[in-house]
């Protein structure tokens, strides 16, 4: 009986020691600043359910929103202008690889993703431009990649990401393209996740 209890305890401890078990689900939430290419500041928020394909690899579906003020360039004007803050939504698949063999709560990771970005319309302050026919940046939809890296400590997560969202065209009231807006942005996130086990047993 004692031998059976010892074997059971050993197997149970072994299961706990590998926090990210293949086949388990987890759900993450991240929040942080978003920094558009060219300067400025914004904020982003991500929700991401995942499934662990292996003990150090998971596949996720990231649903995010980023509020940023985009830099707008007019082709015939040398100065850059900034549109009002707009909320861009995205949804895309992700894949994260962890440099952890289950022996520690400290788990560095790298990841990448590809998704669909809904870029909301942006109003431009035309009072600063000597052109009554500037038009607005209309809402568009784009496919784009994303890369990220970071570290998990227990159930907490810290990371940095870059979203390679293509530029958007700015049209005047007659439909002619007269400029573009930069949509790429860098994000720094802090968050946590639930489920999926721990990296090391308690």
ZAMARGU-4260 file (C-alpha; in steps of 0.2 Angstrom, whole numbers, plus 5000, padded with zeros to 4 digits):
<rodrens>
0) 5000/5000/5000 | 5014/5012/5004 | 5023/5008/4988 | 5006/5012/4978 | 5004/5028/4987
5) 5022/5033/4984 | 5020/5029/4965 | 5004/5039/4964 | 5012/5054/4973 | 5026/5053/4961
10) 5015/5053/4946 | 5004/5067/4952 | 5019/5078/4956 | 5027/5075/4939 | 5010/5081/4931
15) 5011/5097/4941 | 5029/5100/4937 | 5026/5104/4919 | 5014/5119/4919 | 5009/5120/4901
20) 5002/5103/4897 | 4998/5099/4879 | 4979/5099/4875 | 4975/5111/4889 | 4966/5128/4887
25) 4970/5145/4894 | 4963/5162/4892 | 4974/5178/4893 | 4971/5197/4895 | 4984/5210/4891
30) 4984/5229/4892 | 4996/5242/4889 | 5002/5258/4879 | 5002/5258/4860 | 5015/5268/4851
35) 5012/5272/4833 | 5026/5273/4820 | 5032/5291/4819 | 5028/5295/4837 | 5012/5298/4848
40) 5004/5287/4861 | 4989/5276/4863 | 4982/5261/4872 | 4979/5243/4867 | 4969/5229/4875
45) 4969/5211/4870 | 4959/5195/4874 | 4967/5179/4869 | 4960/5161/4871 | 4973/5148/4868
50) 4976/5129/4867 | 4993/5121/4871 | 4999/5111/4856 | 5014/5105/4866 | 5021/5109/4883
55) 5030/5124/4877 | 5020/5129/4861 | 5002/5136/4860 | 4990/5142/4847 | 4979/5156/4850
60) 4965/5168/4844 | 4969/5186/4848 | 4955/5199/4849 | 4962/5216/4851 | 4958/5235/4851
65) 4970/5249/4850 | 4966/5267/4852 | 4979/5278/4843 | 4981/5295/4835 | 4988/5292/4817
70) 5001/5302/4808 | 4993/5309/4792 | 5004/5314/4777 | 4998/5325/4763 | 5008/5322/4746
75) 5007/5340/4741 | 5011/5347/4759 | 5028/5345/4767 | 5021/5345/4785 | 5013/5330/4794
80) 4997/5331/4803 | 4989/5320/4816 | 4971/5314/4816 | 4960/5312/4831 | 4961/5296/4842
85) 4953/5281/4834 | 4950/5263/4839 | 4956/5250/4828 | 4950/5232/4831 | 4959/5216/4826
90) 4957/5197/4826 | 4970/5185/4821 | 4979/5168/4825 | 4994/5168/4835 | 5008/5155/4839
95) 5019/5156/4854 | 5035/5146/4858 | 5042/5145/4876 | 5060/5143/4881 | 5055/5133/4897
100) 5056/5114/4901 | 5045/5114/4916 | 5058/5117/4929 | 5054/5135/4933 | 5040/5148/4934
105) 5051/5159/4923 | 5046/5157/4905 | 5053/5168/4891 | 5043/5167/4874 | 5043/5172/4856
110) 5028/5173/4845 | 5020/5178/4829 | 5003/5181/4822 | 4993/5185/4807 | 4976/5194/4807
115) 4962/5205/4800 | 4963/5223/4806 | 4948/5235/4805 | 4954/5253/4804 | 4941/5265/4809
120) 4939/5282/4800 | 4949/5297/4806 | 4944/5315/4806 | 4957/5327/4801 | 4957/5345/4807
125) 4956/5354/4791 | 4957/5372/4799 | 4976/5370/4800 | 4977/5366/4781 | 4974/5379/4767
130) 4964/5367/4757 | 4945/5365/4759 | 4945/5349/4749 | 4956/5338/4760 | 4943/5324/4763
135) 4944/5311/4777 | 4953/5295/4780 | 4939/5282/4777 | 4937/5265/4787 | 4947/5251/4779
140) 4951/5233/4782 | 4968/5225/4781 | 4977/5209/4783 | 4994/5211/4793 | 5007/5201/4803
145) 5012/5203/4820 | 5028/5198/4830 | 5030/5198/4849 | 5042/5192/4863 | 5041/5193/4882
150) 5041/5183/4898 | 5029/5174/4909 | 5031/5172/4928 | 5018/5161/4936 | 5002/5167/4929
155) 5008/5184/4925 | 5014/5190/4908 | 5024/5204/4901 | 5028/5207/4882 | 5032/5218/4868
160) 5023/5217/4851 | 5024/5225/4834 | 5009/5226/4822 | 5014/5228/4803 | 4998/5236/4798
165) 4999/5244/4780 | 4996/5262/4777 | 4979/5269/4773 | 4975/5280/4758 | 4968/5298/4761
170) 4955/5303/4748 | 4948/5320/4744 | 4930/5323/4741 | 4932/5318/4722 | 4940/5302/4727
175) 4958/5306/4722 | 4971/5299/4734 | 4980/5314/4741 | 4989/5307/4756 | 4991/5292/4768
180) 4990/5287/4786 | 5003/5277/4796 | 4995/5262/4805 | 5010/5252/4811 | 5012/5252/4830
185) 5022/5245/4844 | 5014/5239/4860 | 5020/5235/4877 | 5009/5224/4887 | 5006/5218/4905
190) 4993/5204/4909 | 4989/5187/4916 | 4981/5171/4910 | 4970/5158/4918 | 4969/5139/4915
195) 4983/5129/4906 | 4992/5124/4922 | 5007/5133/4930 | 5025/5132/4924 | 5030/5123/4940
200) 5020/5114/4953 | 5018/5122/4970
</rodrens>
